[in-house]
Amino acid sequence: MPDQNLARGPTAEPSLEKRVEVSLADIERVGPGTLNGRYMRRFWHPVFHAADIQVGHVRPLRILGEDFVLFRGESDRPQVLAPRCMHRGMSLVPGWVEGDTIRCRYHGWRYDQTGQCVEQPAEKNSFCDKIKTSSYPTREYLGLIFVYFGEGEPPEFPRYPAFEDEGVTLHTDSYSRACGFFNNMENAGDLSHIAFAHRDAAISWDEQVDGPVLTPVESDWGVENRAQRPSGRRNISQIGFPNTYHSRGLPDDAAVAYREFIAWWVPHDDDRHTQFTVVLKDRSAPHLESYHKRRLEALARQDLNREAIGRDVLAGKMRLEDVDPSRVHMVFLQDDIVQVGVGSMATRPKEHLGRGDAAVILYRRIWLRELGKFANNEPVKDWKYDPKKIRVHSDYR
């Protein structure tokens, strides 16, 4: 055996630098300076519905545990900046748009879309050239506003040709949820939950008789989720790392076939995220006009506070069975309850995973691998979306 005392003496070899270890809880922490916060800032993220901000309007943003301001200039171009004026720290949200600039409401300092201060009305000897706030590359695409929050030049902007085709029509179907984004990501690969969380839905099945066999595999973009049921029905969906989902979703209308969609789970904070969703429909599909009419009518009837109901169900103050399904998006509510109900990684008791968790296990393995490399300054995987390799299929009914 080596002499243990020698290792402690002055002639001992210098020890290798200790490797940084990562945990599942690191995935959920997304604020500035956190490991995953820095990793996720290396990608483009949708932050707002383009139709919800008009020319000349200003909106606050909370993304990845940080505040920002979004405004749309008079040229119709959206832009995201740091949220406060460089003068006295006043919020820019109450400011107003002039041309493609935003002016602070307190003392009138004005910033262009690069963040450069271009006017200081009270300063006779202006020092605008020395004042520049942070600006972030901003793009409008598929009805959403995307932003790159990282350092340096942004990566190539990802495009999804199927959603750009002239033969399709798009609409958004987004929602927010009071839990970390990773809960939703894991749920996307967990088909066995459908028979229980959505047991009253027309697409549900008997898990003991027709439960799917899950065989997820890592791909160039992330994970291809494969599920085969004894009845012959199968499902294939795609996870794009770090937070994108491409799938043929649950049928939401009796007269129209499955809706294909692409979605992004974008964290506001560690414990809240929005799923920004773009839904694709074939323009030539029958009943499409009446489908959109029924969809808007259903949205108008949904007047209940979904998040409040979820909290009350989890607190035992009411039963889900007593909720009027016409007044709330029931699938979203059911997923609210289970995804919020499992809590964060840091607060859960010990889990006991099984075969039905094959996708969950693979997601975690990849995340820990990539974050571990990132934490230790090793090359991480360059995720690539190749539309020729992407397959999505659904047999729910």
Steps between C-alpha positions, in 0.01 A plus 500: 500500500618856439626683805203712604722729701699582187191641335473754779867603500670787320633273223154374398387542138256790456143373504290519185237768494178362643225436245178699545211264567144589396163385631144486371422809708751693287270453199223698669713799601492747212586841646801713401827336597352155566640207305187431294418870480830550319448189285148593388607855414699343215175437306222708340174508701148624416387758755174656373218460250573742216132594467489611864734797461401774257717771344592759763424270796730392784476181708695360797658155474618255762712227341762267654470671838574845357298810405501659154297748298349430157384774264388515138644792305311697236677299227311199648820344630490356855799543731596386850720710731608497863201624703629820661626839393874548553439844658318437828388141457142581403302219338467546124161327494303827553715668233385569148614415149630765260588361160707192582616635836361490852496804730512479880199664666703643790754732336463422130820312429446320169646166378515349153458131418868430561465634856701812419385816677428759231356790701532653849270806497615655832871460425639806321830315458358168393699183565272265304795333333608360837158354590380171358261251657483130414310402188421147385466358146127484426314321217135455405412154367192275479294758686741511796778737608830321560796638695860393558610583856853361490837662462670568168358423158180293502491153344331445167128570531306169485232463234222243464403463131178306558362801687603743224322315217243706306255212522460522878337739740634571848355605833644523850384293794727605786457481877696566819551257788618547859784249494845464349529442125662160550181356654325568168786359297493173695122484466531515120674162493279341766211346305393274788364805684227546237292207626482659846557877486268519195287196578174669398634606159388329180863420417567308824555124515521212747864509608497134609351374172639744242782683676782608268852361493733802498828490306645854490830552320744790493506690171698781339237745631423343838280194556260315274221366721358172369200325648332181374174367644382135482200619296742605226467870564823694522626846583820675394593846626821701511677687778749761386757595761491695712126580507314439172222251425367390157198274500161411361292594801184375659194543276317813610201491264273217387488619137868576440798265501799523730674831544872506441684748718838624607546641848765648726505472882643839594580564870400828660652386829596170660136435589306647205511460123297556185450245228499709183316287245454540123236270350504399133190414298476409133322783316317248282360303794120479506311688770804719574304826518240351734782347708656840563158641584432222755849543645448873561152440644643240739773742611237767568312261732811418704451762769628305803844559653680180407795557730279577802295186439817293482619639834164423662498143366853441629399649838199268523255793496315376192480203264601511137181307420294798616654743247285598201713375204348759266638787710866395512749326272474164672815338356708801602344494847563127544865551405518802734402278791746218434796715392462745788414212733834321459682817605862586436787252500630648823171443687400153376541184703705219348359393165465138384509501119385213280466399136230757442759766581739408218483846341531674838813299575653580161423874528668512840804306382552739207447812711746386764752409233475833316490717812794304639701573186395865505592538868845355432570705185479198271339503152123454519284343231401726211128423467381513138143498364483313169144496359587198285558294814203622703204266528185572696202266519203452732244223544303610803158395377 
